Amino acid sequence: MKKLLIIVVLLTLSANVFADVFADNWFNGGTLHQANFILWENSSYENKLATCGDWLSVTTWKGKLKTYSDFDLLKIQADILVKALDSCIAEGKGLGLTVVEVAVMFIQQSYDLRP
């Protein structure tokens, strides 16, 4: 019984550490889910990256984030999405849409943003 308790405690602790290592904090803190273009333009790269990570994790990546390399690839793809949105906004495209609407179009049409 004592061994079982120790195993349960160790598994619980390792699962918490495992989740923290995966997220590496870049994934946390995105607040731009309903942002307009002006707010997006004036936000930090970190906020944009976390928001794009959120969008990807609930769309093309839903249920597929299981390993370190999955999170590494998600971060790369979130960066691609940030750059695509920044470029679109800088060129004045997508006027009349919200940032999330433009993001959804990129996510649906780009094979670079899939697992």
PyMOL commands that set and color helices and strands:
alter all, ss='L'
color gray80, all
select helices_A, chain A and resi 2-23+37-41+45-57+68-90+99-109+111-113
alter helices_A, ss='H'
color red, helices_A
deselect
rebuild
show_as cartoon
